[in-house]
Amino acid sequence: MLKILITAPQSNTGKTSVTCGLLEMALRRGLDPCALKCGPDYIDPMFHKAVLGIDSHNLDIFLAGESKIRQLAQCYSIGHRAVICEGVMGYYDGVGMSSEASSWHVAVCADFRSILVIRPKGASLSLAAVIKGMAEFREDSRIAGIFLNDCSPALYKSLAPMLEEETGLPVLGYLPHMEEAVFKSRHLGLYTAGEIKDLKERIGIIADKIEETVDFDRILEIYNSEDCEEQGECSEAVHNGPVIAVARDDAFNFCYSETLEAWQKEGAEIQYFSPMKDKQVPADASALYLPGGYPEIYARELSENTSMLQSVRDCREAGMPIVAECGGFLYLGRTLEDSEGKIYDMAGVLEGEGRRQTRLVRFGYAGIEAKEDSMLFAKGESVPVHEFHYWDSSENGDSFNAYKKTGDRKWQCGFADETMYAGFPHLYFAGDNNMAARFVEAAEKYRRNR
């Protein structure tokens, strides 16, 4: 089995382009690859899925713990001859100023060897110092090779032998500057895969070039794992349970595949719907999930779909279990300011007004502690969460005490009762907690009593 983690010294080095190109190469060679992503990112897995046609999954040690991500990595690799995992941020960048939950931490826990992606612009011999420092920063760095991105053929010819001599690491290939490999970004990261109409063609062009510039046989030799026992716990989904209606369209698409699978393993059925285009929540739904996304970009379309807004209000009034995270939480508020500063009416389930901010708000990993018993939590129970948003609400709730693991920052957040969780913090239902079972249990109770 080919096992690779794609990483870099920092963000914006082109890890996603390189990962997608290598996934396409592995696909062409009949290796039936699967993709994984370090950390809490929602967007990069969409790119992976665009290449492979199957879900990519997140490996997040902070949200799930070491043993769980090891189990998930084993589970999702079953039946595949290549597993390519895309790192997050810089290789050693984890919680606070530590390496906890970093890409390196994932590589160690899940037994990956890593390719270090370097943009060589503006340096030559100094690159060797950076690479050598990265490779020796931890005793077991797992770095086994180098890839030069956005590098001209002439520069590669000069750099590759020098870097191999100075670092002792093989230079596995390069990717020249290509417009196809440049993906536009906005306030929450890359444009989503579904918004890039020619994405499959662009990735094909990247892979064509990588076929010419990468020594794939050398990669196979270095990154072949001889110890890949198919021992992951991959319990099958149970059918005929309650239907969870999951919002999925251009406005709501930040959803972990593992979350949906966790609900399915508890017996739930998943049914997708669009708050932008559909007229109502699916009639047979027994629970509602409103994930994050970009409601601020599509505020006008969401506001104009008044029948859907009324349907969501009806669900709340009927006592249907609801989980609404970040963008979904903003959708439940009274109003939402769009990216151009215009104000639109939203569902009005909650009193908050969604407002644009000038910078990221409460960014990163945190923990939340429940003040009282609710649908998902027992009083005093704490769970890890993640936040990433440029919008804020005038009413963020006070059902939880939130805190950073490092430092002394604390605040209150979220709305929680016997049928709802709503707040900016993203939850991870596939972790070692009871949230998935509790949500499905609440949906089943609603189904029986409706």
C-alpha positions in Angstrom: 0.0 0.0 0.0 1.2 3.5 -0.9 0.8 5.8 2.1 1.7 9.5 1.7 1.1 12.7 3.7 1.6 15.9 1.7 2.9 18.7 3.8 4.8 22.0 3.7 6.6 24.4 6.0 3.6 26.8 5.8 0.3 27.4 4.2 -0.1 28.6 0.6 2.5 26.3 -0.9 0.0 24.5 -3.2 -0.5 21.3 -1.2 -4.1 20.9 -2.6 -2.9 21.0 -6.2 -0.1 18.6 -5.5 -2.4 16.2 -3.6 -5.0 16.2 -6.3 -2.4 15.7 -9.0 -1.0 12.7 -7.2 -4.5 11.3 -6.5 -5.2 11.4 -10.2 -1.9 9.7 -11.0 -2.6 6.9 -8.5 -6.1 6.6 -10.0 -4.7 6.2 -13.5 -2.3 3.6 -12.3 -5.1 1.4 -11.0 -4.2 1.9 -7.3 -7.8 2.7 -6.3 -6.7 5.6 -4.0 -8.5 7.2 -1.1 -7.9 10.6 0.3 -7.7 12.0 3.8 -7.2 15.5 5.2 -5.5 16.6 8.4 -7.4 19.0 10.6 -10.8 20.5 10.6 -10.8 21.7 6.9 -14.1 21.3 4.9 -13.0 22.6 1.5 -9.9 20.5 0.6 -11.9 17.2 0.9 -14.3 18.5 -1.7 -11.4 18.8 -4.1 -10.3 15.3 -3.3 -13.8 14.0 -3.9 -13.9 15.8 -7.3 -10.9 13.7 -8.3 -11.9 10.3 -6.9 -15.7 10.4 -6.9 -15.7 9.1 -3.3 -15.7 11.0 0.0 -12.5 12.2 1.5 -12.3 12.1 5.3 -10.7 14.3 8.0 -8.2 13.1 10.6 -8.3 15.6 13.5 -6.5 14.6 16.6 -7.9 17.5 18.7 -11.5 16.7 17.8 -11.3 12.9 17.8 -8.2 11.9 19.8 -5.2 9.8 18.8 -6.8 6.3 19.0 -9.8 7.4 17.0 -7.9 8.9 14.1 -5.7 5.8 14.0 -8.9 3.7 13.8 -10.4 6.0 11.1 -7.3 6.0 9.0 -7.2 2.2 9.1 -10.9 1.9 8.4 -10.9 4.3 5.4 -7.8 2.7 3.8 -9.4 -0.8 3.6 -9.8 -1.9 0.0 -7.4 0.8 -1.3 -3.9 0.4 -2.6 -3.0 4.0 -2.1 -3.8 6.5 0.7 -2.9 10.1 0.2 -3.4 12.5 3.1 -3.2 16.3 2.7 -1.7 18.2 5.6 -2.9 21.4 7.2 -1.0 24.7 7.7 2.7 24.1 8.3 3.9 20.6 9.2 4.4 21.1 12.9 1.7 23.7 13.5 -0.8 22.5 16.0 -2.8 23.7 19.0 -1.6 27.0 20.2 2.2 27.1 19.7 2.6 23.4 20.0 2.7 20.4 17.6 -0.3 18.8 19.2 -2.9 17.8 16.4 -0.5 19.0 13.7 0.1 17.2 10.4 3.3 15.7 11.9 1.3 14.4 14.9 -1.2 12.7 12.4 1.7 11.3 10.5 3.2 9.7 13.6 -0.2 8.4 14.9 -1.5 7.0 11.6 1.9 5.8 10.3 2.4 8.1 7.2 5.7 9.1 5.7 5.6 12.7 4.4 6.5 14.6 1.2 7.6 18.1 1.9 6.3 20.6 -0.7 8.5 23.6 -1.2 8.0 26.8 -3.2 11.6 27.7 -4.2 11.1 31.3 -5.3 13.6 33.7 -3.9 16.1 31.3 -2.4 18.6 28.6 -3.3 21.0 27.1 -0.8 18.8 28.5 2.0 16.1 26.1 0.9 18.4 23.3 2.1 18.6 24.9 5.5 14.8 25.1 5.7 14.3 21.5 4.6 17.1 20.1 6.8 15.6 22.0 9.8 12.1 20.6 9.0 13.5 17.1 8.7 15.5 17.2 11.9 13.1 19.3 14.1 11.6 16.2 15.6 13.5 12.9 16.0 10.9 11.0 14.0 9.9 13.7 11.5 8.5 11.1 9.0 9.7 13.4 6.1 11.1 11.1 3.4 11.1 13.2 0.3 10.9 16.7 -1.3 8.6 18.1 -4.0 9.2 21.5 -5.6 6.1 23.4 -6.5 5.8 26.4 -8.9 9.3 25.7 -10.0 10.7 26.2 -13.5 12.4 23.3 -15.3 15.7 25.1 -15.4 15.6 26.0 -11.7 14.7 22.4 -10.8 17.7 21.1 -12.7 19.9 23.3 -10.6 18.2 22.9 -7.3 17.4 19.1 -7.2 21.0 17.8 -7.0 22.1 20.4 -4.5 19.1 19.8 -2.2 19.7 16.0 -2.3 23.3 16.4 -1.5 22.7 19.0 1.3 19.7 17.4 3.0 20.1 13.7 2.2 16.5 13.5 1.0 15.4 12.6 -2.5 13.8 15.3 -4.6 10.9 13.4 -6.1 9.8 15.9 -8.8 8.4 19.3 -9.5 5.4 21.2 -10.9 6.1 24.2 -13.0 3.9 27.3 -12.7 0.5 26.5 -14.2 -2.6 28.6 -14.2 -4.6 25.4 -13.8 -3.0 24.8 -10.4 -3.9 28.3 -9.1 -7.2 28.1 -7.2 -8.8 31.4 -6.1 -9.5 32.0 -2.4 -11.8 34.1 -0.3 -12.5 34.8 3.3 -12.9 31.1 4.4 -10.3 29.6 2.1 -10.5 28.2 -1.5 -13.6 28.5 -3.6 -15.4 25.2 -3.1 -14.9 22.4 -5.7 -18.5 22.7 -6.9 -17.9 26.4 -7.8 -15.0 25.6 -10.1 -16.8 24.4 -13.3 -13.7 23.0 -15.0 -12.0 21.5 -12.0 -11.8 17.9 -13.2 -10.2 19.1 -16.5 -7.7 21.3 -14.6 -6.7 18.5 -12.3 -6.3 16.3 -15.3 -3.9 18.8 -16.8 -2.0 19.0 -13.5 -1.7 15.2 -13.5 -0.5 15.1 -17.1 2.3 17.4 -16.2 3.2 15.5 -13.0 3.4 12.4 -15.2 6.3 14.1 -16.9 8.0 15.7 -14.0 7.7 13.2 -11.1 9.5 10.0 -10.5 6.4 8.0 -9.5 8.3 4.7 -9.3 10.6 6.3 -6.8 7.6 7.4 -4.8 6.2 3.9 -4.9 9.5 2.5 -3.6 9.9 5.1 -0.7 6.3 5.3 0.4 5.2 1.7 0.1 3.9 0.5 3.5 4.4 -3.1 4.3 2.5 -2.9 7.6 -1.1 -2.1 6.6 -3.3 -4.6 8.3 -7.0 -4.1 7.5 -8.1 -3.9 11.1 -10.1 -0.7 11.2 -13.5 -0.8 12.9 -15.8 -0.1 10.0 -19.2 -0.9 11.3 -22.0 -1.0 8.7 -24.7 1.6 8.6 -28.0 0.5 10.0 -31.1 1.2 7.9 -34.7 2.0 8.5 -34.0 4.6 11.2 -35.2 8.2 11.4 -34.5 10.6 8.5 -32.1 13.4 9.2 -32.6 16.2 6.7 -29.1 17.7 5.8 -28.9 21.1 4.2 -26.5 20.8 1.2 -26.1 23.5 -1.5 -23.8 26.4 -2.3 -24.8 28.1 0.9 -24.4 25.1 3.2 -21.7 22.6 2.5 -19.3 22.5 5.4 -20.0 19.0 6.7 -17.7 16.2 7.8 -18.4 12.9 6.0 -17.6 11.2 9.2 -20.5 13.0 10.9 -23.0 11.7 8.5 -21.5 8.2 8.7 -21.7 8.3 12.5 -25.4 9.1 12.3 -25.9 6.3 9.8 -24.1 3.8 12.1 -26.6 4.8 14.8 -29.5 3.9 12.4 -30.3 7.3 10.8 -31.1 7.8 7.1 -29.6 10.9 5.4 -31.7 13.0 3.0 -30.2 16.1 1.4 -32.2 19.3 0.6 -31.4 22.8 -0.5 -32.5 25.8 1.7 -31.9 28.0 -1.4 -34.0 26.1 -3.9 -36.4 23.7 -2.2 -39.7 24.9 -0.8 -39.7 23.0 2.5 -37.7 20.7 4.7 -38.3 17.1 3.5 -41.7 15.9 4.7 -40.4 12.6 6.2 -37.6 14.3 8.1 -37.4 13.6 11.9 -34.3 15.8 12.5 -32.7 18.8 10.8 -29.0 19.5 10.3 -27.9 23.0 9.1 -24.1 22.9 8.7 -21.7 25.7 8.0 -21.0 27.2 4.7 -21.5 30.6 3.0 -25.0 31.8 3.8 -23.6 35.4 3.8 -22.8 35.1 0.1 -26.3 33.8 -0.7 -28.3 35.8 1.8 -30.6 37.2 -0.8 -31.5 33.8 -2.3 -32.0 32.4 1.2 -34.2 35.3 2.3 -36.3 35.2 -0.8 -37.2 31.5 -0.3 -39.8 32.4 2.3 -41.6 29.0 2.2 -38.4 27.3 3.3 -37.9 29.8 6.1 -41.4 29.1 7.3 -40.8 25.4 7.0 -37.7 25.7 9.3 -39.8 27.7 11.8 -42.5 25.1 11.7 -39.9 22.4 12.4 -38.7 24.3 15.5 -42.2 24.9 16.7 -43.1 21.2 16.3 -40.1 20.2 18.4 -38.1 18.6 15.7 -34.4 18.0 16.8 -32.2 20.6 15.1 -28.4 21.0 14.9 -27.2 24.3 13.4 -23.5 25.1 13.3 -21.8 28.4 12.3 -23.5 29.3 8.9 -26.5 27.2 9.9 -26.7 29.1 13.2 -26.7 32.5 11.3 -29.5 31.1 9.1 -31.6 30.6 12.2 -31.2 34.2 13.3 -33.5 37.2 12.5 -31.3 38.9 9.9 -28.1 38.4 8.1 -25.8 40.9 6.5 -24.4 39.8 3.2 -20.9 40.2 1.9 -21.9 43.5 0.3 -23.4 45.0 3.5 -27.1 44.5 2.7 -29.4 43.1 5.4 -31.8 40.2 4.7 -34.4 38.4 6.8 -33.6 34.9 7.9 -35.6 32.2 9.7 -36.1 34.1 12.9 -35.9 31.0 15.1 -33.3 32.9 17.1 -33.1 36.6 17.9 -29.6 37.2 16.7 -28.6 39.5 13.8 -25.7 38.2 11.7 -23.1 40.9 11.1 -20.0 41.1 9.0 -16.7 41.6 10.9 -13.3 42.8 9.7 -11.3 39.8 10.8 -11.7 36.2 12.0 -13.8 35.8 15.1 -12.8 33.4 17.9 -10.8 31.5 15.4 -9.4 27.9 16.0 -9.8 25.0 18.4 -11.6 25.4 21.7 -13.7 23.5 24.2 -17.2 24.0 25.3 -18.8 22.9 28.6 -22.5 22.5 29.0 -24.2 24.4 31.7 -27.3 22.3 31.7 -28.6 19.0 30.3 -29.7 19.2 26.7 -30.4 17.1 23.5 -26.7 16.5 22.9 -25.0 17.2 26.2 -25.1 16.3 29.9 -24.6 19.1 32.4 -20.9 19.7 33.0 -19.9 17.7 29.9 -17.1 19.1 27.8 -16.3 18.5 24.1 -13.7 19.8 21.7 -14.9 22.2 19.0 -13.6 24.4 16.2 -14.6 27.9 15.0 -13.7 29.6 11.7 -15.9 32.6 10.7 -15.7 36.3 9.7 -19.4 36.9 10.7 -20.7 37.3 14.2 -24.1 37.4 15.8 -25.6 40.0 18.2 -26.9 37.1 20.2 -24.4 34.2 20.5 -26.2 32.4 23.4 -25.0 31.4 26.8 -25.7 27.7 27.1 -22.0 26.8 27.2 -18.8 28.0 28.8 -16.2 28.1 26.0 -12.5 28.2 26.6 -9.2 27.9 24.8 -7.0 25.0 25.7 -4.0 27.3 25.9 -4.1 30.7 27.6 -7.0 32.0 29.7 -9.5 33.1 27.2 -13.1 32.2 28.1 -16.5 33.2 26.8 -20.1 32.1 26.7 -21.8 30.7 23.6 -24.5 28.6 22.0 -28.1 27.7 22.4 -29.1 24.3 23.7 -32.3 22.7 24.9 -34.0 19.3 24.7 -34.5 19.6 20.9 -31.8 22.0 19.6 -28.1 22.8 19.4 -27.2 26.1 17.7 -24.0 28.0 17.8 -20.8 29.0 16.0 -18.7 26.1 17.3 -18.5 23.2 14.8 -19.1 19.8 16.5 -17.4 16.5 15.6 -20.0 13.7 15.9 -17.6 11.0 15.0 -15.4 11.5 18.1 -15.4 9.3 21.1 -18.5 10.9 22.7 -22.3 10.2 22.7 -23.4 13.1 20.5 -24.2 11.0 17.5 -26.3 8.5 19.4 -28.1 11.2 21.3 -29.0 13.1 18.1 -30.3 10.0 16.4 -32.2 9.0 19.6 -33.9 12.4 19.7 -34.8 12.0 16.0 -36.3 8.6 16.7 -38.3 9.9 19.6 -39.7 12.7 17.3 -40.5 10.1 14.7 -42.5 8.0 17.1 -44.4 10.9 18.5 -45.1 13.0 15.4 
